[in-house]
C-alpha cells in the first residue's frame, strides 16, 4: 500500500511513549482544522479533494502553537 501511494511507513520507536502524543495531537489538529471544514462537501475526484485541502493545509502549517511559538511545519 505504501508503494502504491509513493510513501514510506516509519514505525514508532520501541519503548518511546513520548512519541505517541505528538502524533495524536497532529492528527487532532488536522481533523479540526481541515477535515471539519470539508465535512459537508462532496468531492468527485481525488484531484478535487486535494485542491480543497491544499489551502487549508498551508494555513495549518503556518499557525504558531501557543506553547511553542513556532508553526506546525517546523515540528519534527
N, C-alpha and C positions, 0 to 999 in steps of 0.2 A: 504494500500500500504506500509506503514511504517513497519507493522508487517511482511509482505511478504519479505521485504528486510532486516529485522533484524535491523532496525534503529529507532530512535525516531524523532519526529518533535518538535522543540522548536520555538515557535512564537517569533517575535521581541517584545521587551519590549514596552509597550504603552508609548507614548509621549517621546521617546528617539531617535530623528532623527540622533543622532551621531553614532548609531549602523549601520545604513544602508550603509554609505560609506565604512566602514571597510569590510563588507561582499561583497559589489560590487567590491571592489579592489581585494579581494582574488579570486573572480570568474574571474576577468580580468587576473590576474596572471596565473591562471590555463589554461585559454583559450590561452594565448600567449605562455606559456612555455611547455604545454603538448599537448593540442588539436591541435595547429598549426603544431606541429612536426608530428602528426599522421594523418593529414587530407587526405593524399594521399594513405594511406594504407587501405587494405580491410581485415577485420577480420571475421572469420567464426565461432567464439565462444566467449563467454564472458571470458572464461579462457585465450584464446589467447590475447584478448584485455587487460585483467588485467596484463598479463605478459609484455606487451609492455608499459603499464602505470607505473608499479612499479619502474623501474629505473629512469624514468623521475620525478616521484613524490618524490623520495628520493633526487634527485638533487635539486628540487624546495624547499623542506623543509630545505635544508642546505645552501641556499643562504641568505646572510645577506642583510637587507634593508639598503639603503644609509642613511636614516634619523634616523633609529633606532639602527643600529649596532647589530641586532640580527636576527636569522633565522626566517622564516615564521612559523615553527613548534612551536615556543615559544610564538607567538602572540595569545592572547585569547580575 
